[in-house]
């Protein structure tokens, strides 16, 4: 990738220099105001957020010294840059109009960004405080989609976002993490290992240059990039006041499709996703539903079957599907002994039909049981 041109690079430098001023300018309305502010031209932006001395950041962002320092930082951190005047800039971002970023900075494979196709990309977002259900669904959706040639885009946040990236990596497919901070470092820091794996096998992207400070407005601002780069945004387990709903709103405004995974009506974690469904979002039950949205019904297919199960294994699996999440509960539901239930759950976990959390509670995965049955005994 040849790199962003000096004019567009100046914009990225200007955003970094004005980051603190922009944060004060959003006045608690980060999701809404960040988009308005980023749609301003350089001079308008500087006057709007730094009215006392707009000329200083403009001059510094265009200075030879600032550009030389950025070039050195990009080289030192192994990052790259692109812009609309250079190869590798995704045409899908044109839908943002005046709020389209003039420069992008990345780490990892620049080829993933260069080859990004709108109808072969899905953005998957959700709650940072996701439960086992949300993490499992996000992981399985992403694993199957990535294995089917769909690039999975998310924000590497705790919870659903991280599970989506993990799933895509497990599916040996492509994943793109869009950060609110610079692309040279993990955010949050607790996801360093995941960041390194994405950087090694996928790509990390930001509109801010390496070394930029971190402010709250940067995260809803980056959501517009995630919403624009994929033909569909899927919301998994999001609360009513979740930042994921901002991403869904931005997707709708940009003419993209929005889907949501249904969740229990009694769970606060699913309130936002369920509201999206009530408002007309597409119902996402599995990866096939996402492929149908992206490619058209029946055009693409993804089916992953586990091994056949004997009747006893099927009974235990149905018990888990019915809400029996512990060996004790399965034992009662199936009328079997505790050791037998525990052993059966272990077998189901080994072949991928269920997964367990740190508390020893089991949940159903997306693996499909084949129609044929294994012999009993």
KASULBEL-V314418 format. One record per backbone hydrogen bond with DSSP energy under -0.5 kcal/mol. NH is the residue of the N-H (numbers start at 1). CO is the residue of the C=O. Records with the same first field share a line. If there is no record, write none. Layout:
# KASULBEL-V314418
NH: CO  CO
This chain:
# KASULBEL-V314418
9: 5
10: 6
11: 7
12: 8
13: 9
14: 10
15: 11
16: 12
17: 13
18: 14
19: 16
22: 18
23: 19
24: 20
25: 21
26: 22
27: 24
29: 26
33: 29
34: 30
35: 31
36: 32
37: 33
38: 34
39: 35  36
40: 37
45: 41
46: 42
47: 43
48: 44
49: 45
50: 46
53: 50
57: 53
58: 54
59: 55
60: 56
61: 57
62: 58
63: 60
67: 63
68: 64
69: 65
70: 66
71: 67
72: 68
73: 69
74: 70
75: 71
76: 72
77: 73
78: 74  75
79: 74
80: 106
82: 104
84: 102
86: 83
89: 86
93: 90
94: 91
95: 92
96: 93
97: 94
99: 96
100: 97
104: 82
105: 206
106: 80
107: 204
108: 78
109: 202
110: 108
112: 109
113: 109
114: 110
115: 111
116: 113
120: 117
121: 118
122: 151
123: 232
124: 122  153
125: 123  234
127: 236  237
130: 127
135: 131
136: 132
137: 133
138: 134
139: 135
140: 136
141: 137
142: 138
143: 139
144: 140
145: 141
146: 142
147: 143
148: 144  145
149: 146
150: 145
151: 120
152: 174
153: 122  151
154: 176
160: 127
161: 158
162: 157
163: 159
164: 160
165: 161
166: 162
167: 163
168: 164
169: 165
170: 166
171: 167
172: 169
173: 168
176: 152
177: 203
178: 154  176
179: 177  205
183: 208
185: 182
191: 188
192: 189
195: 191
196: 192
197: 193
198: 194
199: 195
200: 196
201: 197
202: 198
203: 175
204: 107
205: 177
206: 105
212: 209
215: 213
218: 215
219: 216
220: 216
221: 217
222: 218
223: 219
224: 220  221
225: 221  222
226: 222
227: 223
228: 224
229: 225
230: 226
231: 118  121
232: 121
233: 257
234: 123
235: 233  259
236: 125  234
237: 235
242: 239
245: 242
246: 242  243
247: 243
248: 244
249: 245
250: 246
251: 247
252: 248
253: 249
254: 250
255: 252
256: 251
257: 231
259: 233
260: 282
261: 235
262: 260
267: 264
268: 266
270: 267
271: 268
272: 238
273: 238
274: 270
275: 271
276: 272
277: 273
278: 274
279: 275
280: 277
281: 276
282: 258
284: 260
285: 283
289: 286
290: 286
291: 287
292: 288
293: 289
294: 290
295: 291
296: 291  292
299: 296
300: 296
305: 303
306: 368
314: 310
315: 311
316: 312
317: 313
318: 314
319: 315
320: 316
321: 317
322: 318
323: 320
324: 319
325: 323
330: 326
331: 327
332: 328
333: 329
334: 330
335: 331
336: 331
341: 337
342: 338
343: 339
344: 340
345: 341
346: 342
347: 343
348: 344
349: 345
350: 346
351: 347
352: 349
353: 348
354: 348
355: 363
357: 361
360: 357
362: 325
363: 355
365: 353
367: 352
368: 304
374: 309
